[in-house]
């Protein structure tokens, strides 16, 4: 495996990013990996490595780079959580579009990246981000996956359920049964919007698990069986959309 820690230039500064891909056999389809709220950390690097190991060029940026290059939620103290929520509040559809533009520009210049085949996955806070990215760059992003995505139906103009008509790619949503950040009523709104928009999608509920169930270091919340099912669904999505040639009609 080839791993790099590098800075990707954006309109707002240098975005420190982890890049990983196989050593041989490229160029590889690209996966943009949007982090969860606790920050870019080794746990996420390991998840990126797992994706790369099956034949992808994975790009995992620190989305908090405008405020911090190294934030990681080490302890869930009141002060640490307040800091994390403050960082989260600096991110929105506009910053996502800016950062995604920079990521696309970067992979376009990489000989080991097949930039004609790009998918995206977002965890927790980044569930909306992958929808914003797909809406902003429909001609570039072939698929998205939101894994226990938070705030998927809000009263904001850029709420994910409101931008569903702009999302044209195949979209997968893994939802935890126990999740205050994505209650069933919100997911029902999202599903109705996706259905009305004609966006190809699948929403899958994971019974008996909590928000964050995919993260191996999330003590008391990680659920191995559900996490492995999420990997199965994710790799199946990437296989369908990033590896198989698209068919065209006259």
Backbone as CSV, one residue per row, in Angstrom:
resi,resn,N_x,N_y,N_z,CA_x,CA_y,CA_z,C_x,C_y,C_z
1,UNK,0.840,-1.194,0.000,0.000,0.000,0.000,0.880,1.250,0.000
2,UNK,0.427,2.254,-0.701,1.085,3.549,-0.716,0.267,4.501,0.145
3,UNK,0.926,5.135,1.120,0.252,6.087,2.001,0.975,7.427,1.949
4,UNK,0.178,8.494,1.982,0.740,9.836,2.011,-0.050,10.709,2.981
5,UNK,0.645,11.575,3.661,0.037,12.650,4.433,0.459,13.942,3.743
6,UNK,-0.494,14.651,3.174,-0.131,15.815,2.383,-1.143,16.937,2.572
7,UNK,-0.761,18.116,2.114,-1.637,19.282,2.154,-2.205,19.517,0.761
8,UNK,-3.529,19.605,0.682,-4.201,19.916,-0.566,-4.639,21.378,-0.501
9,UNK,-4.209,22.201,-1.451,-4.589,23.623,-1.403,-6.068,23.824,-1.710
10,UNK,-6.713,24.670,-0.937,-8.099,25.057,-1.172,-8.177,26.584,-1.175
11,UNK,-9.343,27.095,-1.484,-9.534,28.547,-1.453,-9.391,29.110,-0.052
12,UNK,-9.496,28.240,0.965,-9.444,28.694,2.357,-8.181,28.268,3.093
13,UNK,-7.231,27.665,2.385,-6.002,27.253,3.046,-5.600,25.837,2.696
14,UNK,-4.605,25.328,3.423,-4.071,23.992,3.183,-4.873,22.962,3.972
15,UNK,-5.448,21.999,3.261,-6.278,20.959,3.875,-5.432,19.692,4.049
16,UNK,-5.015,19.415,5.280,-4.183,18.241,5.524,-5.009,16.979,5.319
17,UNK,-4.429,16.042,4.571,-5.195,14.939,4.007,-4.386,13.649,4.035
18,UNK,-5.083,12.551,4.308,-4.491,11.218,4.248,-4.938,10.562,2.944
19,UNK,-3.964,10.075,2.175,-4.240,9.422,0.899,-3.642,8.028,0.937
20,UNK,-4.410,7.041,0.498,-3.922,5.667,0.500,-4.480,4.928,-0.708
21,UNK,-3.633,4.098,-1.321,-4.064,3.299,-2.479,-3.125,2.116,-2.641
22,UNK,-3.535,1.087,-3.381,-2.654,-0.062,-3.589,-1.380,0.334,-4.327
23,UNK,-0.367,-0.474,-4.159,0.922,-0.179,-4.781,0.918,-0.485,-6.267
24,UNK,0.204,-1.535,-6.680,0.233,-1.981,-8.063,-1.180,-2.113,-8.619
25,UNK,-1.269,-1.992,-9.948,-2.529,-2.287,-10.618,-3.394,-1.099,-10.959
26,UNK,-2.898,0.132,-10.698,-3.722,1.307,-10.953,-3.810,1.659,-12.422
27,UNK,-4.515,2.724,-12.763,-5.168,3.650,-11.826,-6.414,3.056,-11.185
28,UNK,-6.767,3.583,-10.004,-7.843,3.036,-9.198,-9.011,4.013,-9.101
29,UNK,-10.238,3.495,-9.080,-11.375,4.378,-8.800,-11.163,5.117,-7.487
30,UNK,-11.732,6.296,-7.400,-11.503,7.189,-6.269,-12.659,7.123,-5.277
31,UNK,-12.328,7.116,-3.998,-13.324,7.250,-2.937,-12.954,8.459,-2.086
32,UNK,-13.849,9.427,-2.041,-13.695,10.576,-1.147,-14.307,10.209,0.195
33,UNK,-13.516,10.248,1.244,-13.924,9.794,2.580,-14.093,11.041,3.452
34,UNK,-15.338,11.357,3.796,-15.644,12.524,4.622,-15.770,12.074,6.076
35,UNK,-14.996,12.702,6.938,-14.826,12.242,8.317,-16.066,12.515,9.171
36,UNK,-16.093,11.882,10.332,-17.120,12.170,11.326,-16.630,13.286,12.257
37,UNK,-17.486,13.695,13.181,-17.203,14.871,14.000,-15.973,14.752,14.899
38,UNK,-15.638,13.571,15.469,-14.470,13.507,16.352,-13.126,13.754,15.674
39,UNK,-13.109,13.930,14.364,-11.885,14.356,13.706,-11.149,13.259,12.959
40,UNK,-10.238,13.685,12.076,-9.406,12.749,11.314,-8.393,12.131,12.262
41,UNK,-8.372,10.815,12.320,-7.576,10.119,13.321,-7.197,8.747,12.777
42,UNK,-6.391,8.014,13.531,-5.896,6.732,13.047,-7.025,5.729,12.833
43,UNK,-8.050,5.790,13.642,-9.202,4.895,13.443,-9.781,5.074,12.035
44,UNK,-9.898,6.316,11.582,-10.395,6.569,10.230,-9.359,6.195,9.180
45,UNK,-8.083,6.415,9.476,-7.045,5.984,8.552,-7.149,4.481,8.304
46,UNK,-7.394,3.717,9.362,-7.542,2.268,9.204,-8.747,1.919,8.335
47,UNK,-9.835,2.655,8.493,-11.005,2.412,7.656,-10.708,2.760,6.196
48,UNK,-9.967,3.843,5.985,-9.556,4.201,4.627,-8.663,3.120,4.031
49,UNK,-7.778,2.564,4.839,-6.911,1.482,4.361,-7.728,0.263,3.943
50,UNK,-8.778,-0.020,4.683,-9.609,-1.175,4.335,-10.260,-0.974,2.969
51,UNK,-10.705,0.232,2.682,-11.285,0.517,1.368,-10.215,0.420,0.295
52,UNK,-9.065,1.031,0.546,-7.990,1.017,-0.446,-7.517,-0.401,-0.742
53,UNK,-7.536,-1.265,0.254,-7.002,-2.621,0.096,-7.757,-3.433,-0.946
54,UNK,-8.997,-3.057,-1.238,-9.756,-3.794,-2.249,-9.752,-3.057,-3.590
55,UNK,-8.843,-2.083,-3.735,-8.610,-1.520,-5.049,-9.112,-0.123,-5.303
56,UNK,-8.992,0.770,-4.302,-9.462,2.142,-4.475,-8.391,3.151,-4.050
57,UNK,-8.491,4.328,-4.631,-7.655,5.471,-4.293,-8.474,6.309,-3.317
58,UNK,-8.103,6.284,-2.047,-8.937,6.866,-0.995,-8.313,8.174,-0.501
59,UNK,-9.152,9.189,-0.399,-8.717,10.515,0.023,-9.534,10.908,1.254
60,UNK,-8.846,11.103,2.379,-9.493,11.408,3.655,-8.976,12.739,4.182
61,UNK,-9.709,13.832,3.963,-9.238,15.138,4.418,-9.662,15.463,5.849
62,UNK,-8.882,16.340,6.462,-9.282,16.952,7.728,-10.174,18.143,7.391
63,UNK,-11.455,18.004,7.600,-12.397,19.057,7.219,-12.357,20.251,8.170
64,UNK,-11.694,20.100,9.302,-11.574,21.205,10.255,-10.342,22.071,9.999
65,UNK,-9.674,21.899,8.874,-8.384,22.545,8.657,-8.436,24.064,8.778
66,UNK,-9.588,24.663,8.558,-9.689,26.122,8.667,-9.448,26.584,10.106
67,UNK,-9.758,25.707,11.064,-9.643,26.052,12.481,-8.571,25.266,13.208
68,UNK,-8.349,24.012,12.778,-7.402,23.144,13.483,-6.880,22.078,12.525
69,UNK,-5.597,21.829,12.587,-5.007,20.776,11.754,-5.001,19.423,12.450
70,UNK,-5.256,19.394,13.737,-5.051,18.144,14.461,-6.114,17.845,15.515
71,UNK,-7.315,18.398,15.380,-8.334,18.112,16.390,-8.715,16.637,16.360
72,UNK,-8.711,16.038,17.533,-9.231,14.687,17.731,-9.949,14.682,19.073
73,UNK,-11.132,14.134,19.096,-11.883,14.069,20.347,-11.326,12.919,21.173
74,UNK,-10.456,13.247,22.113,-9.806,12.214,22.928,-10.703,11.745,24.065
75,UNK,-11.421,12.685,24.678,-12.316,12.354,25.786,-13.627,13.104,25.586
76,UNK,-14.718,12.476,25.990,-16.026,13.106,25.819,-16.384,13.941,27.046
77,UNK,-15.494,14.875,27.364,-15.763,15.810,28.455,-16.654,16.935,27.928
78,UNK,-17.238,17.679,28.837,-18.104,18.780,28.424,-17.339,19.797,27.583
79,UNK,-16.121,20.120,28.002,-15.325,21.101,27.269,-14.932,20.589,25.889
80,UNK,-14.522,19.331,25.823,-14.106,18.753,24.545,-15.276,18.660,23.571
81,UNK,-16.432,18.273,24.088,-17.608,18.185,23.231,-18.020,19.567,22.728
82,UNK,-17.918,20.579,23.590,-18.255,21.936,23.178,-17.324,22.411,22.064
83,UNK,-16.042,22.064,22.204,-15.076,22.422,21.153,-15.437,21.732,19.845
84,UNK,-15.780,20.453,19.920,-16.142,19.716,18.721,-17.371,20.320,18.043
85,UNK,-18.389,20.640,18.823,-19.599,21.220,18.232,-19.312,22.585,17.614
86,UNK,-18.392,23.330,18.208,-18.008,24.622,17.626,-17.325,24.425,16.278
87,UNK,-16.485,23.419,16.179,-15.838,23.116,14.903,-16.862,22.659,13.871
88,UNK,-17.787,21.823,14.293,-18.828,21.354,13.378,-19.610,22.528,12.795
89,UNK,-19.838,23.543,13.604,-20.642,24.689,13.174,-19.956,25.525,12.098
90,UNK,-18.653,25.290,11.889,-17.935,26.030,10.844,-18.108,25.395,9.467
91,UNK,-18.752,24.226,9.405,-18.872,23.481,8.146,-20.303,23.522,7.639
92,UNK,-20.449,23.681,6.339,-21.778,23.741,5.738,-21.684,23.353,4.269
93,UNK,-22.745,23.594,3.522,-22.757,23.228,2.114,-21.685,23.974,1.330
94,UNK,-21.467,25.245,1.674,-20.478,26.041,0.946,-19.061,25.530,1.188
95,UNK,-18.714,25.220,2.442,-17.371,24.700,2.702,-17.198,23.323,2.077
96,UNK,-18.266,22.532,2.081,-18.193,21.210,1.458,-17.933,21.324,-0.036
97,UNK,-18.616,22.247,-0.690,-18.393,22.440,-2.122,-16.956,22.896,-2.389
98,UNK,-16.466,23.819,-1.574,-15.088,24.302,-1.705,-14.087,23.167,-1.534
99,UNK,-14.266,22.377,-0.482,-13.323,21.305,-0.191,-13.398,20.199,-1.239
100,UNK,-14.601,19.878,-1.680,-14.747,18.841,-2.699,-14.109,19.279,-4.007
101,UNK,-14.252,20.550,-4.343,-13.607,21.071,-5.554,-12.093,20.842,-5.484
102,UNK,-11.512,21.110,-4.310,-10.075,20.918,-4.145,-9.696,19.442,-4.240
103,UNK,-10.501,18.575,-3.662,-10.226,17.139,-3.735,-10.294,16.644,-5.174
104,UNK,-11.284,17.113,-5.907,-11.409,16.701,-7.309,-10.216,17.195,-8.123
105,UNK,-9.808,18.420,-7.871,-8.651,18.962,-8.585,-7.407,18.131,-8.273
106,UNK,-7.283,17.696,-7.023,-6.124,16.889,-6.645,-6.143,15.532,-7.353
107,UNK,-7.253,14.819,-7.287,-7.260,13.484,-7.889,-7.141,13.559,-9.407
108,UNK,-7.606,14.646,-10.006,-7.460,14.801,-11.452,-5.989,14.786,-11.872
109,UNK,-5.109,15.173,-10.970,-3.684,15.275,-11.297,-2.882,14.047,-10.878
110,UNK,-3.549,13.025,-10.321,-2.827,11.864,-9.815,-2.877,10.702,-10.803
111,UNK,-1.727,10.229,-11.287,-1.739,9.141,-12.268,-2.311,7.833,-11.732
112,UNK,-2.271,7.628,-10.415,-2.815,6.393,-9.843,-4.301,6.489,-9.519
113,UNK,-4.907,7.637,-9.790,-6.336,7.827,-9.535,-7.105,7.848,-10.850
114,UNK,-8.130,7.036,-10.936,-9.035,7.071,-12.081,-10.131,8.087,-11.757
115,UNK,-9.889,9.332,-12.108,-10.776,10.419,-11.701,-12.070,10.467,-12.499
116,UNK,-12.250,9.528,-13.426,-13.530,9.402,-14.115,-14.506,8.550,-13.313
117,UNK,-14.007,7.926,-12.255,-14.830,7.038,-11.426,-14.654,7.457,-9.968
118,UNK,-15.592,8.235,-9.473,-15.475,8.789,-8.122,-16.744,8.508,-7.328
119,UNK,-16.545,7.997,-6.115,-17.631,7.827,-5.163,-17.283,8.544,-3.875
120,UNK,-18.245,8.646,-2.982,-18.013,9.340,-1.716,-18.747,8.631,-0.596
121,UNK,-18.116,8.623,0.574,-18.753,8.086,1.769,-18.572,9.084,2.898
122,UNK,-19.643,9.290,3.667,-19.594,10.199,4.790,-20.197,9.553,6.024
123,UNK,-19.555,9.780,7.156,-19.996,9.195,8.423,-20.517,10.293,9.351
124,UNK,-21.648,10.023,9.972,-22.210,10.893,11.008,-22.421,12.313,10.486
125,UNK,-21.631,13.280,10.948,-21.861,14.666,10.521,-21.724,14.831,9.021
126,UNK,-21.000,13.910,8.372,-20.750,14.042,6.943,-21.796,13.356,6.075
127,UNK,-22.832,12.802,6.699,-23.945,12.300,5.894,-24.490,13.380,4.966
128,UNK,-24.792,14.572,5.505,-25.210,15.653,4.612,-24.130,16.073,3.622
129,UNK,-22.864,15.971,4.028,-21.776,16.462,3.178,-21.727,15.712,1.853
130,UNK,-21.920,14.387,1.902,-21.835,13.642,0.643,-23.003,13.997,-0.272
131,UNK,-24.153,14.328,0.310,-25.261,14.787,-0.535,-24.955,16.157,-1.129
132,UNK,-24.392,17.044,-0.319,-24.010,18.359,-0.849,-22.970,18.214,-1.958
133,UNK,-22.012,17.312,-1.772,-20.980,17.105,-2.789,-21.592,16.563,-4.077
134,UNK,-22.482,15.599,-3.950,-23.114,15.014,-5.135,-23.991,16.026,-5.851
135,UNK,-24.653,16.887,-5.090,-25.496,17.918,-5.694,-24.656,18.965,-6.411
136,UNK,-23.494,19.289,-5.850,-22.627,20.307,-6.440,-21.882,19.791,-7.666
137,UNK,-21.571,18.496,-7.673,-20.763,17.920,-8.758,-21.420,16.652,-9.311
138,UNK,-22.618,16.775,-9.844,-23.337,15.583,-10.316,-22.653,14.880,-11.477
139,UNK,-21.850,15.622,-12.226,-21.169,15.027,-13.370,-19.898,14.291,-12.970
140,UNK,-19.481,14.429,-11.708,-18.233,13.817,-11.256,-18.451,12.642,-10.306
141,UNK,-19.461,12.733,-9.461,-19.624,11.739,-8.396,-20.664,10.706,-8.798
142,UNK,-20.243,9.456,-8.859,-21.097,8.372,-9.345,-21.953,7.733,-8.264
143,UNK,-21.526,7.834,-7.015,-22.305,7.222,-5.940,-21.930,7.885,-4.630
144,UNK,-22.853,7.804,-3.663,-22.576,8.284,-2.313,-23.135,7.297,-1.303
145,UNK,-22.511,7.278,-0.129,-23.011,6.496,0.993,-22.966,7.362,2.239
146,UNK,-24.073,7.417,2.942,-24.171,8.122,4.216,-24.354,7.075,5.301
147,UNK,-23.405,7.011,6.219,-23.438,5.994,7.263,-23.783,6.660,8.591
148,UNK,-24.871,6.234,9.183,-25.531,6.906,10.312,-25.350,8.419,10.233
149,UNK,-25.779,8.960,9.084,-25.687,10.395,8.842,-26.602,11.177,9.773
150,UNK,-26.123,12.309,10.219,-26.867,13.153,11.158,-27.493,14.338,10.440
151,UNK,-28.604,14.821,10.985,-29.247,16.046,10.484,-29.588,15.939,8.999
152,UNK,-30.254,14.855,8.644,-30.584,14.608,7.244,-31.868,15.301,6.795
153,UNK,-32.630,15.822,7.738,-33.838,16.589,7.391,-33.988,17.702,8.426
154,UNK,-33.650,18.912,8.024,-33.728,20.065,8.920,-34.608,21.132,8.273
155,UNK,-34.730,22.270,8.945,-35.520,23.361,8.373,-34.663,24.337,7.577
156,UNK,-33.398,23.992,7.352,-32.506,24.860,6.594,-32.691,24.680,5.087
157,UNK,-32.429,25.727,4.299,-32.601,25.611,2.841,-31.728,24.532,2.206
158,UNK,-30.551,24.271,2.805,-29.657,23.264,2.236,-29.781,21.911,2.935
159,UNK,-30.890,21.698,3.629,-31.117,20.395,4.250,-31.000,19.295,3.203
160,UNK,-30.377,18.164,3.549,-30.247,17.083,2.570,-31.556,16.699,1.890
161,UNK,-32.647,16.655,2.643,-33.899,16.242,1.998,-34.389,17.288,1.006
162,UNK,-34.000,18.540,1.190,-34.433,19.592,0.267,-33.619,19.606,-1.026
163,UNK,-32.389,19.107,-0.978,-31.566,19.114,-2.187,-31.613,17.785,-2.927
164,UNK,-32.478,16.881,-2.493,-32.575,15.565,-3.141,-32.736,15.654,-4.657
165,UNK,-33.506,16.613,-5.201,-33.634,16.668,-6.666,-32.319,16.910,-7.397
166,UNK,-31.313,17.424,-6.696,-30.024,17.684,-7.335,-29.077,16.490,-7.259
167,UNK,-29.454,15.475,-6.489,-28.610,14.291,-6.327,-29.080,13.234,-7.312
168,UNK,-28.267,12.958,-8.319,-28.673,12.052,-9.389,-28.014,10.681,-9.288
169,UNK,-26.960,10.556,-8.500,-26.223,9.297,-8.454,-26.877,8.313,-7.483
170,UNK,-26.476,7.049,-7.582,-26.981,6.036,-6.652,-26.540,6.390,-5.239
171,UNK,-27.476,6.321,-4.303,-27.232,6.787,-2.937,-27.669,5.729,-1.935
172,UNK,-26.811,5.467,-0.963,-27.089,4.475,0.075,-27.044,5.144,1.437
173,UNK,-28.019,4.798,2.284,-28.114,5.382,3.614,-28.249,4.262,4.643
174,UNK,-27.253,4.139,5.518,-27.290,3.170,6.611,-27.720,3.911,7.872
175,UNK,-28.816,3.475,8.484,-29.400,4.205,9.612,-29.461,3.319,10.846
176,UNK,-28.960,3.857,11.954,-29.020,3.135,13.223,-30.411,3.277,13.829
177,UNK,-30.914,2.194,14.391,-32.237,2.247,15.016,-32.257,3.219,16.191
178,UNK,-31.145,3.306,16.924,-31.066,4.167,18.102,-30.151,5.345,17.758
179,UNK,-30.752,6.455,17.371,-29.941,7.572,16.886,-30.711,8.881,17.045
180,UNK,-30.366,9.645,18.062,-31.059,10.916,18.284,-30.736,11.941,17.208
181,UNK,-29.635,11.717,16.469,-29.246,12.652,15.416,-29.948,12.349,14.094
182,UNK,-30.606,11.208,14.016,-31.318,10.843,12.791,-32.546,10.013,13.155
183,UNK,-33.537,10.639,13.782,-34.739,9.904,14.184,-35.549,9.442,12.967
184,UNK,-36.392,8.438,13.155,-37.165,7.913,12.031,-37.946,8.965,11.268
185,UNK,-38.489,9.957,11.953,-39.268,10.987,11.260,-38.411,11.735,10.245
186,UNK,-37.150,12.002,10.591,-36.248,12.688,9.660,-35.940,11.810,8.456
187,UNK,-35.701,10.544,8.719,-35.364,9.635,7.621,-36.573,9.425,6.713
188,UNK,-37.753,9.441,7.288,-38.957,9.344,6.455,-39.071,10.544,5.518
189,UNK,-38.744,11.738,6.013,-38.740,12.931,5.160,-37.717,12.793,4.041
190,UNK,-36.550,12.303,4.397,-35.499,12.112,3.404,-35.942,11.109,2.343
191,UNK,-36.508,9.997,2.795,-36.927,8.965,1.852,-38.014,9.483,0.911
192,UNK,-38.962,10.219,1.448,-40.021,10.776,0.608,-39.445,11.727,-0.435
193,UNK,-38.471,12.539,-0.031,-37.866,13.494,-0.954,-37.075,12.781,-2.043
194,UNK,-36.328,11.756,-1.671,-35.562,10.995,-2.652,-36.485,10.295,-3.642
195,UNK,-37.567,9.735,-3.114,-38.529,9.045,-3.976,-39.170,10.024,-4.965
196,UNK,-39.582,11.167,-4.467,-40.220,12.155,-5.329,-39.243,12.677,-6.386
197,UNK,-37.974,12.808,-6.008,-36.963,13.320,-6.935,-36.526,12.281,-7.966
198,UNK,-36.833,11.018,-7.699,-36.383,9.964,-8.600,-34.923,9.604,-8.432
199,UNK,-34.341,9.966,-7.297,-32.943,9.636,-7.016,-32.825,8.147,-6.699
200,UNK,-31.992,7.411,-7.411,-31.836,5.985,-7.085,-31.217,5.829,-5.698
201,UNK,-31.908,5.133,-4.826,-31.432,5.108,-3.448,-31.874,3.844,-2.726
202,UNK,-31.200,3.605,-1.609,-31.599,2.567,-0.665,-31.374,3.098,0.735
203,UNK,-32.390,3.004,1.559,-32.275,3.337,2.976,-32.421,2.034,3.752
204,UNK,-31.422,1.741,4.563,-31.417,0.484,5.311,-31.293,0.770,6.799
205,UNK,-32.214,0.211,7.563,-32.175,0.351,9.012,-31.378,-0.796,9.617
206,UNK,-30.543,-0.459,10.589,-29.749,-1.444,11.310,-30.342,-1.576,12.711
207,UNK,-31.096,-2.649,12.949,-31.835,-2.761,14.214,-30.928,-2.977,15.422
208,UNK,-31.334,-2.370,16.532,-30.682,-2.618,17.808,-29.325,-1.987,17.997
209,UNK,-28.892,-1.121,17.056,-27.573,-0.506,17.196,-27.708,1.001,17.328
210,UNK,-26.627,1.623,17.809,-26.635,3.054,18.087,-25.820,3.824,17.055
211,UNK,-26.042,5.119,17.038,-25.239,6.030,16.225,-23.758,5.791,16.507
212,UNK,-22.977,5.569,15.442,-21.548,5.308,15.606,-21.186,3.843,15.640
213,UNK,-22.112,2.966,15.269,-21.893,1.527,15.450,-20.770,0.956,14.594
214,UNK,-20.292,1.685,13.587,-19.257,1.129,12.711,-17.849,1.318,13.249
215,UNK,-17.662,2.186,14.257,-16.317,2.548,14.685,-15.779,1.567,15.722
216,UNK,-14.704,0.848,15.405,-14.210,-0.203,16.303,-13.803,0.295,17.683
217,UNK,-13.387,1.556,17.797,-12.921,2.065,19.087,-14.015,2.765,19.878
218,UNK,-15.227,2.726,19.385,-16.352,3.365,20.094,-16.892,2.358,21.112
219,UNK,-16.296,2.349,22.288,-16.604,1.352,23.317,-18.078,1.397,23.707
220,UNK,-18.691,0.224,23.756,-20.081,0.117,24.145,-21.062,0.412,23.021
221,UNK,-20.574,0.878,21.887,-21.441,1.228,20.756,-21.099,0.405,19.514
222,UNK,-19.811,0.139,19.305,-19.407,-0.650,18.145,-20.130,-1.989,18.137
223,UNK,-20.657,-2.321,16.976,-21.342,-3.601,16.790,-20.706,-4.293,15.581
224,UNK,-19.974,-5.353,15.839,-19.189,-5.981,14.782,-20.049,-6.472,13.630
225,UNK,-21.151,-7.154,13.932,-21.988,-7.699,12.864,-22.565,-6.590,11.993
226,UNK,-23.071,-5.545,12.625,-23.636,-4.437,11.861,-22.545,-3.702,11.087
227,UNK,-21.377,-3.537,11.700,-20.275,-2.869,11.010,-19.853,-3.654,9.774
228,UNK,-19.786,-4.961,9.896,-19.398,-5.773,8.745,-20.466,-5.718,7.645
229,UNK,-21.716,-5.645,8.042,-22.767,-5.507,7.032,-22.617,-4.170,6.290
230,UNK,-22.256,-3.133,7.040,-22.028,-1.833,6.391,-20.896,-1.929,5.374
231,UNK,-19.819,-2.654,5.702,-18.733,-2.827,4.739,-19.207,-3.587,3.508
232,UNK,-20.005,-4.613,3.721,-20.534,-5.375,2.591,-21.350,-4.478,1.661
233,UNK,-22.223,-3.656,2.249,-23.058,-2.761,1.437,-22.200,-1.722,0.720
234,UNK,-21.211,-1.190,1.412,-20.364,-0.153,0.829,-19.575,-0.702,-0.358
235,UNK,-18.968,-1.858,-0.188,-18.175,-2.427,-1.271,-19.051,-2.846,-2.446
236,UNK,-20.251,-3.293,-2.164,-21.177,-3.635,-3.237,-21.560,-2.393,-4.042
237,UNK,-21.822,-1.286,-3.340,-22.135,-0.029,-4.013,-20.978,0.413,-4.903
238,UNK,-19.772,0.381,-4.376,-18.610,0.803,-5.159,-18.385,-0.121,-6.357
239,UNK,-18.592,-1.412,-6.158,-18.415,-2.360,-7.254,-19.385,-2.058,-8.393
240,UNK,-20.644,-1.803,-8.057,-21.662,-1.525,-9.090,-21.388,-0.238,-9.839
241,UNK,-20.976,0.785,-9.118,-20.957,2.121,-9.706,-19.578,2.597,-10.149
242,UNK,-18.533,2.054,-9.554,-17.190,2.543,-9.858,-16.358,1.563,-10.673
243,UNK,-16.735,0.307,-10.680,-15.934,-0.682,-11.403,-16.585,-1.122,-12.711
244,UNK,-17.893,-1.247,-12.721,-18.565,-1.678,-13.936,-18.732,-0.509,-14.889
245,UNK,-18.534,-0.788,-16.157,-18.691,0.262,-17.155,-20.153,0.676,-17.226
246,UNK,-20.370,1.981,-17.337,-21.722,2.462,-17.527,-22.209,2.086,-18.917
247,UNK,-23.462,1.737,-19.009,-24.049,1.488,-20.317,-24.696,2.766,-20.809
248,UNK,-24.599,2.990,-22.090,-25.182,4.192,-22.674,-26.175,3.798,-23.744
249,UNK,-27.142,4.638,-23.956,-28.132,4.391,-24.996,-28.081,5.513,-26.005
250,UNK,-28.419,5.181,-27.225,-28.378,6.179,-28.296,-29.530,7.159,-28.142
